[in-house]
Amino acid sequence: MFTNFIHLIVVLLIYSTYQPSEEIRPGFYETVFLFLILVVIFWCLTRIQFRRLEKRILEHNPYGLQHKFDALLSRQMIMAILLFAVDIYGLNLPSLFIDFSFFLKIPTLQALLFLGIFIFYLSIVWGCAHESYQLLYGSNLSRHSYVLSNISFGIPVLLPWFFLSGISDIINALPFEWPKQFLSTVEGEIIFFLVFLCIVAVIAPALIQKFWKCKPLENGFERSRIESLCKKAGIEYNNILYWPIFGGRMITAGVMGLVKKFRYILVTGALLQFLEPEEIDAVIAHEIGHIKKNHLFLYMLFFLGYFLLSYATFDLIVFFLIYTIPIYRLTDIFGLNQSALLSAVFSLVIIFIFVIYFRYIFGYFMRNFERQADIYIYTIFENAKSLISTLKKIASTSGQSPDKPNWHHFSIQERIAYLEKCEADKKWITRQDRKIRKSIIVYLMVFFLIGGIGYNLNSGDTGRKLNAHFFEKALMREIEKTPNNAEIYRILGDLRYGSKNFQGAIEAYEKSIDTESENPEVLNNLAWIYATCGVEKLRDPEKALVLAKNAAALKKAPHIYDTLAESYYVNARFEEAVSAEIQAIDMVPKDLSYYDSQLKKFMEAANKSEGEPKD
């Protein structure tokens, strides 16, 4: 089930990191036709493979084929991810919706549409797998219920993203500037994300239990026994609920919620039906262990760690991939669009970081937290015999091998073996607790180290220098390939200006103008340097005014007329500066603060000039 979470997040990353290219794609009808053909091919191949597995199950012992079923299910889910990537990068499906204004205003709606496409692919896989699932596990769960159970269990992982993205869309749609300005800063983004994450972590369980259609466990023997055990352990909660996952036929339980008001204890019907009272106590003690050991809070910390790791290492890895590998040569060799290839590289980097982090780091802590929750039973009971018998019963009724490996759980056999070691020698209990404490300390040390590195790379001087260095290297390589490309010289000039290499920026802009003399943005940028450069010897007010006039003649834009006003100002032509700035303000739809301050500066200079005696 946790694997489904990862699949959904990987797909979300593929979609969110895609940057549409300007390359010509097939038309609307051709694209839809290719999309449908790929869907049909995917369905046929998936159906054929599960049909073959069904025949093997009927001809052989089903017990030995569960790993084949799991492997085939995983493989087809990965194929669904690849098919989704083809939709995005190959067919460029997002371009079909570029003319829909409500998608532009609320991008979250388009993202939901594409997530729906991927869930449709997964539904094909689960629908084809249903008969094999029934044969292997002796289940009478209908195809419809089986597919819906898989979907409903995975979808809640997207709720935080949905609310975060939706709120951002609303903020950007509102006519207020300060929230947008706040979110446009690194600090604003971090604060907004942290506050939002805390709110969602607290209230999400209430939404999830509604989404899963959980119902309160009725009053009676089972509820009273669970309530007594929670009271004995000092655990408060909102409610005890039936968990209808896979029709309630799995022997399992769960707990979710950081605070009492939004904390729920979940039990399935199969757990209450097939386990003895003492075994139910053992399972609930395991869930209580998660609460008492603060595992739910620590999981939130590890999610924060992932975002910090992405923030800290993304630029560094992307720089290495892009600026040490000649992307432009690859585009020539394979005939690929460069922007599409760069977008694909970005996606691969983010997905790589995500998979490595959750598979190995997060997975390590999940396995050991589960073991720690197992041994918490010794805090409430004298021994773990009831939990051991429960695990054996789960292994015998689930149809899965007790030695089956799992990235987020130790195998059932490993869990039983460790509990038996604790039965023989209680030092194994304290050893596990000590192991987790040490691991968390190491994690936090790395967490703060990476945080410092990440801030320096993304916001500090080191990061800016790295950006400038690697990006300039890439641009110079591209200039070698296309020496008459005015746009690359413009980008190089912008980069050097941002790095305060004003001499280099002037040279790049002049090269761009030599190649294309009527580019208003380049004329404007060079005029601004000549008018405002902090290096006195590089200023040239007369050149600035000539360039600014040429830019204004080619393009009417507020920033260009602001440069023209500044150029008049440095040439002591204050009245004309005021006039040009007023024209700039007339073109600005919102956020006039900068232009108002400029106009005030020019008007003060003009007034002062009028008051001075003439020669």
URFENJO-V541593 format. One record per backbone hydrogen bond with DSSP energy under -0.5 kcal/mol. NH is the residue of the N-H (numbers start at 0). CO is the residue of the C=O. E is the energy in kcal/mol with one decimal. If there is no record, write none. Layout:
nh->[NH & NH]
co->[CO & CO]
e->[E & E]
//
This chain:
nh->[4 & 5 & 6 & 7 & 8 & 9 & 10 & 11 & 12 & 13 & 14 & 15 & 16 & 17 & 19 & 30 & 31 & 32 & 33 & 34 & 35 & 36 & 37 & 38 & 39 & 40 & 41 & 42 & 43 & 44 & 45 & 46 & 47 & 48 & 49 & 50 & 51 & 52 & 53 & 54 & 55 & 56 & 57 & 58 & 59 & 61 & 63 & 64 & 65 & 68 & 69 & 70 & 71 & 72 & 73 & 74 & 75 & 76 & 77 & 78 & 79 & 80 & 81 & 82 & 83 & 84 & 85 & 86 & 87 & 88 & 89 & 89 & 90 & 92 & 94 & 95 & 96 & 97 & 99 & 100 & 102 & 103 & 104 & 105 & 108 & 109 & 110 & 111 & 112 & 113 & 114 & 115 & 116 & 117 & 118 & 119 & 120 & 121 & 122 & 123 & 124 & 125 & 126 & 127 & 128 & 129 & 129 & 132 & 133 & 134 & 135 & 136 & 137 & 138 & 145 & 146 & 147 & 148 & 149 & 150 & 151 & 152 & 153 & 154 & 155 & 156 & 157 & 158 & 159 & 161 & 162 & 163 & 164 & 165 & 166 & 167 & 168 & 169 & 170 & 171 & 172 & 173 & 179 & 180 & 181 & 182 & 183 & 184 & 188 & 189 & 190 & 191 & 192 & 193 & 194 & 195 & 196 & 197 & 198 & 199 & 200 & 201 & 202 & 203 & 205 & 206 & 206 & 207 & 208 & 209 & 210 & 211 & 212 & 213 & 214 & 216 & 223 & 224 & 225 & 226 & 227 & 228 & 229 & 230 & 231 & 232 & 233 & 233 & 234 & 237 & 238 & 240 & 240 & 241 & 242 & 243 & 246 & 247 & 248 & 249 & 251 & 253 & 255 & 257 & 261 & 262 & 263 & 264 & 265 & 265 & 266 & 267 & 269 & 270 & 271 & 272 & 273 & 274 & 279 & 280 & 281 & 282 & 283 & 284 & 285 & 286 & 287 & 288 & 289 & 290 & 291 & 292 & 293 & 294 & 295 & 297 & 298 & 299 & 300 & 301 & 302 & 303 & 304 & 305 & 306 & 307 & 308 & 309 & 310 & 311 & 312 & 313 & 316 & 317 & 318 & 319 & 320 & 321 & 322 & 323 & 324 & 325 & 326 & 326 & 328 & 329 & 330 & 331 & 332 & 333 & 334 & 335 & 340 & 341 & 342 & 343 & 344 & 345 & 346 & 347 & 348 & 349 & 350 & 351 & 352 & 353 & 354 & 355 & 356 & 357 & 358 & 359 & 360 & 360 & 361 & 362 & 363 & 364 & 365 & 366 & 367 & 368 & 369 & 370 & 371 & 372 & 373 & 374 & 375 & 376 & 377 & 378 & 379 & 379 & 380 & 387 & 388 & 389 & 390 & 391 & 392 & 393 & 394 & 395 & 396 & 397 & 398 & 403 & 412 & 414 & 415 & 416 & 417 & 418 & 419 & 420 & 421 & 422 & 423 & 424 & 427 & 428 & 429 & 430 & 431 & 432 & 433 & 434 & 435 & 436 & 437 & 438 & 439 & 440 & 441 & 442 & 443 & 444 & 445 & 446 & 447 & 448 & 449 & 450 & 451 & 452 & 453 & 454 & 455 & 456 & 457 & 458 & 459 & 462 & 463 & 464 & 465 & 466 & 467 & 468 & 469 & 470 & 471 & 472 & 473 & 474 & 475 & 476 & 477 & 478 & 479 & 480 & 481 & 484 & 485 & 488 & 489 & 490 & 491 & 492 & 493 & 494 & 495 & 496 & 497 & 498 & 499 & 500 & 501 & 504 & 505 & 506 & 507 & 508 & 509 & 510 & 511 & 512 & 513 & 514 & 515 & 518 & 519 & 522 & 523 & 524 & 525 & 526 & 527 & 528 & 529 & 530 & 531 & 532 & 535 & 537 & 538 & 538 & 539 & 543 & 544 & 545 & 546 & 547 & 548 & 549 & 550 & 551 & 552 & 553 & 554 & 556 & 560 & 561 & 562 & 563 & 564 & 565 & 566 & 567 & 568 & 569 & 570 & 571 & 572 & 573 & 576 & 577 & 578 & 579 & 580 & 581 & 582 & 583 & 584 & 585 & 586 & 586 & 587 & 587 & 588 & 595 & 596 & 597 & 598 & 599 & 600 & 601 & 602 & 603 & 604 & 605 & 606 & 607 & 608 & 609 & 610 & 611 & 611]
co->[0 & 1 & 2 & 3 & 4 & 5 & 6 & 7 & 8 & 9 & 10 & 11 & 12 & 14 & 17 & 26 & 27 & 28 & 29 & 30 & 31 & 32 & 33 & 34 & 35 & 36 & 37 & 38 & 39 & 40 & 41 & 42 & 43 & 44 & 45 & 46 & 47 & 48 & 49 & 50 & 51 & 52 & 53 & 54 & 55 & 59 & 60 & 61 & 62 & 64 & 65 & 66 & 67 & 68 & 69 & 70 & 71 & 72 & 73 & 74 & 75 & 76 & 77 & 78 & 79 & 80 & 81 & 82 & 83 & 84 & 84 & 85 & 85 & 86 & 91 & 92 & 93 & 94 & 96 & 98 & 99 & 99 & 100 & 101 & 105 & 105 & 106 & 107 & 108 & 109 & 110 & 111 & 112 & 113 & 114 & 115 & 116 & 117 & 118 & 119 & 120 & 121 & 122 & 123 & 124 & 125 & 126 & 128 & 129 & 130 & 131 & 132 & 133 & 133 & 141 & 142 & 143 & 144 & 145 & 146 & 147 & 148 & 149 & 150 & 151 & 153 & 154 & 155 & 155 & 157 & 158 & 159 & 160 & 161 & 162 & 163 & 164 & 165 & 166 & 167 & 168 & 169 & 175 & 176 & 177 & 178 & 179 & 181 & 184 & 185 & 186 & 187 & 188 & 189 & 190 & 191 & 192 & 193 & 194 & 195 & 196 & 197 & 198 & 199 & 202 & 202 & 203 & 203 & 204 & 205 & 206 & 207 & 209 & 208 & 241 & 239 & 219 & 220 & 221 & 222 & 223 & 224 & 225 & 226 & 227 & 228 & 229 & 230 & 229 & 262 & 262 & 238 & 264 & 214 & 266 & 241 & 243 & 244 & 245 & 244 & 249 & 265 & 263 & 200 & 258 & 259 & 255 & 238 & 253 & 263 & 240 & 251 & 247 & 249 & 267 & 268 & 269 & 270 & 275 & 276 & 277 & 278 & 279 & 280 & 281 & 282 & 283 & 284 & 285 & 286 & 287 & 288 & 290 & 289 & 289 & 293 & 294 & 295 & 296 & 297 & 298 & 299 & 300 & 301 & 302 & 303 & 304 & 305 & 306 & 307 & 308 & 309 & 312 & 313 & 314 & 315 & 316 & 317 & 318 & 319 & 320 & 323 & 321 & 324 & 325 & 325 & 326 & 327 & 328 & 329 & 330 & 330 & 336 & 337 & 338 & 339 & 340 & 341 & 342 & 343 & 344 & 345 & 346 & 347 & 348 & 349 & 350 & 351 & 352 & 353 & 354 & 355 & 355 & 356 & 356 & 357 & 359 & 360 & 361 & 362 & 363 & 364 & 365 & 366 & 367 & 368 & 369 & 370 & 371 & 373 & 374 & 375 & 375 & 376 & 376 & 383 & 384 & 385 & 386 & 387 & 388 & 389 & 390 & 391 & 392 & 393 & 394 & 400 & 401 & 410 & 411 & 412 & 413 & 414 & 415 & 416 & 417 & 418 & 419 & 420 & 424 & 425 & 425 & 426 & 427 & 428 & 429 & 430 & 431 & 432 & 433 & 434 & 435 & 436 & 437 & 438 & 439 & 440 & 441 & 442 & 443 & 444 & 445 & 446 & 447 & 448 & 449 & 450 & 451 & 452 & 453 & 454 & 454 & 455 & 459 & 460 & 461 & 462 & 463 & 464 & 465 & 466 & 467 & 468 & 469 & 470 & 471 & 472 & 473 & 474 & 475 & 476 & 477 & 481 & 483 & 484 & 485 & 486 & 487 & 488 & 489 & 490 & 491 & 492 & 493 & 494 & 496 & 495 & 499 & 500 & 501 & 502 & 503 & 504 & 505 & 506 & 507 & 508 & 509 & 510 & 511 & 515 & 517 & 518 & 519 & 520 & 521 & 522 & 523 & 524 & 525 & 526 & 527 & 528 & 533 & 534 & 534 & 535 & 529 & 539 & 540 & 541 & 542 & 543 & 544 & 545 & 546 & 547 & 548 & 549 & 550 & 554 & 556 & 557 & 558 & 559 & 560 & 561 & 562 & 563 & 564 & 565 & 566 & 568 & 567 & 571 & 572 & 573 & 574 & 575 & 576 & 577 & 578 & 579 & 580 & 581 & 582 & 583 & 583 & 584 & 586 & 591 & 592 & 593 & 594 & 595 & 596 & 597 & 598 & 599 & 600 & 601 & 602 & 603 & 604 & 605 & 606 & 607 & 608]
e->[-1.1 & -1.8 & -2.4 & -2.3 & -2.2 & -2.7 & -2.1 & -2.1 & -2.3 & -2.3 & -2.4 & -2.8 & -1.9 & -1.0 & -0.6 & -2.6 & -2.5 & -2.4 & -2.5 & -2.5 & -2.4 & -2.4 & -2.4 & -1.9 & -2.5 & -2.5 & -2.5 & -2.6 & -2.6 & -2.6 & -2.3 & -2.7 & -2.6 & -2.0 & -2.1 & -2.2 & -2.1 & -1.7 & -2.4 & -2.0 & -1.9 & -2.3 & -2.2 & -1.7 & -2.1 & -0.5 & -1.2 & -1.8 & -0.7 & -2.0 & -2.6 & -2.3 & -2.6 & -2.7 & -2.4 & -2.5 & -2.5 & -1.7 & -2.1 & -2.1 & -1.8 & -1.8 & -2.3 & -2.6 & -2.2 & -2.2 & -2.1 & -2.1 & -2.0 & -3.3 & -0.6 & -1.6 & -2.4 & -2.3 & -1.6 & -2.0 & -1.5 & -1.2 & -1.5 & -0.9 & -0.8 & -1.4 & -2.3 & -2.1 & -1.7 & -0.7 & -2.1 & -2.4 & -1.8 & -2.0 & -2.3 & -2.2 & -1.3 & -1.7 & -2.5 & -2.0 & -1.8 & -2.4 & -2.3 & -1.7 & -1.9 & -2.9 & -2.8 & -2.3 & -1.8 & -0.9 & -0.5 & -2.4 & -2.4 & -2.3 & -2.4 & -2.4 & -1.3 & -0.6 & -2.6 & -2.5 & -2.4 & -2.5 & -1.8 & -2.3 & -3.3 & -1.7 & -1.3 & -2.5 & -0.7 & -1.4 & -2.8 & -1.3 & -0.5 & -2.9 & -2.5 & -2.5 & -3.2 & -2.5 & -2.6 & -1.9 & -2.1 & -2.2 & -2.6 & -2.3 & -1.5 & -1.4 & -0.6 & -2.6 & -2.4 & -2.4 & -1.3 & -1.1 & -2.4 & -2.3 & -2.7 & -2.7 & -2.4 & -2.6 & -2.7 & -2.4 & -2.9 & -2.3 & -2.2 & -2.8 & -2.7 & -1.4 & -2.4 & -2.8 & -1.0 & -1.0 & -0.6 & -2.8 & -2.5 & -0.9 & -2.3 & -2.7 & -0.9 & -2.5 & -0.7 & -2.8 & -2.4 & -2.3 & -2.3 & -2.9 & -2.3 & -2.0 & -2.4 & -2.3 & -2.3 & -1.8 & -0.8 & -0.6 & -2.9 & -3.1 & -1.1 & -0.5 & -3.1 & -3.9 & -2.8 & -0.7 & -1.6 & -1.6 & -1.5 & -0.7 & -1.4 & -2.2 & -2.0 & -0.5 & -0.9 & -1.6 & -3.0 & -2.1 & -3.2 & -0.5 & -2.4 & -1.4 & -2.3 & -0.6 & -1.5 & -1.9 & -2.8 & -1.4 & -2.4 & -2.2 & -1.7 & -2.1 & -2.5 & -2.5 & -1.7 & -1.8 & -2.7 & -1.9 & -1.3 & -1.3 & -2.9 & -2.1 & -1.6 & -2.3 & -0.6 & -2.1 & -2.4 & -1.4 & -1.8 & -2.3 & -1.9 & -2.1 & -2.1 & -1.7 & -1.8 & -2.4 & -2.6 & -2.7 & -2.5 & -2.6 & -2.5 & -2.0 & -2.6 & -2.8 & -2.7 & -1.9 & -2.6 & -3.1 & -2.6 & -1.1 & -0.7 & -0.5 & -0.7 & -1.7 & -0.9 & -1.7 & -2.2 & -1.3 & -2.6 & -2.6 & -1.0 & -0.7 & -2.3 & -2.7 & -2.3 & -2.2 & -2.2 & -2.4 & -2.2 & -2.6 & -2.5 & -2.2 & -2.7 & -2.6 & -2.4 & -2.5 & -2.9 & -2.4 & -2.4 & -2.6 & -2.7 & -2.0 & -0.9 & -1.2 & -2.7 & -1.0 & -1.1 & -1.8 & -2.6 & -2.4 & -1.9 & -2.6 & -2.3 & -1.9 & -2.2 & -2.6 & -2.1 & -2.2 & -0.7 & -1.4 & -1.5 & -2.2 & -0.7 & -0.7 & -3.5 & -2.4 & -2.5 & -1.7 & -2.4 & -2.1 & -2.1 & -2.6 & -2.2 & -2.0 & -2.1 & -2.1 & -0.7 & -1.9 & -2.7 & -2.5 & -2.5 & -2.5 & -2.1 & -2.1 & -2.4 & -1.7 & -2.1 & -2.1 & -1.6 & -2.5 & -1.6 & -1.5 & -1.0 & -2.1 & -1.6 & -1.9 & -2.5 & -2.2 & -2.1 & -2.2 & -2.4 & -2.1 & -2.6 & -2.2 & -2.5 & -2.5 & -2.8 & -2.2 & -2.4 & -2.8 & -2.5 & -2.0 & -3.1 & -2.1 & -2.2 & -2.2 & -3.4 & -2.4 & -2.0 & -2.6 & -2.5 & -2.9 & -1.1 & -2.1 & -1.9 & -2.6 & -2.5 & -3.0 & -2.6 & -2.8 & -2.8 & -2.5 & -2.3 & -1.9 & -2.1 & -2.3 & -2.7 & -1.9 & -2.0 & -2.4 & -1.9 & -1.3 & -2.8 & -1.6 & -1.0 & -1.4 & -1.9 & -2.3 & -2.7 & -2.5 & -2.5 & -2.6 & -2.6 & -2.4 & -2.3 & -1.4 & -1.6 & -3.0 & -1.3 & -2.2 & -2.5 & -2.1 & -2.2 & -2.8 & -2.4 & -1.9 & -2.1 & -2.4 & -2.3 & -1.5 & -2.9 & -0.7 & -0.8 & -2.3 & -2.4 & -2.6 & -2.5 & -2.2 & -2.2 & -1.8 & -2.3 & -1.8 & -2.5 & -2.5 & -0.8 & -1.7 & -0.5 & -1.4 & -1.9 & -2.4 & -2.2 & -1.9 & -2.6 & -2.7 & -2.3 & -2.0 & -2.3 & -2.5 & -1.9 & -1.1 & -2.0 & -0.9 & -2.3 & -2.0 & -1.7 & -2.1 & -2.3 & -2.4 & -2.3 & -2.3 & -2.3 & -2.3 & -0.9 & -1.9 & -3.0 & -0.9 & -1.7 & -2.5 & -2.2 & -2.5 & -2.2 & -2.2 & -1.7 & -1.8 & -2.5 & -1.9 & -0.7 & -1.0 & -0.6 & -1.0 & -0.6 & -3.0 & -2.0 & -2.0 & -2.6 & -2.3 & -1.9 & -2.3 & -2.7 & -2.3 & -1.9 & -2.5 & -2.7 & -2.3 & -2.2 & -2.0 & -1.4 & -0.6 & -0.8]
//
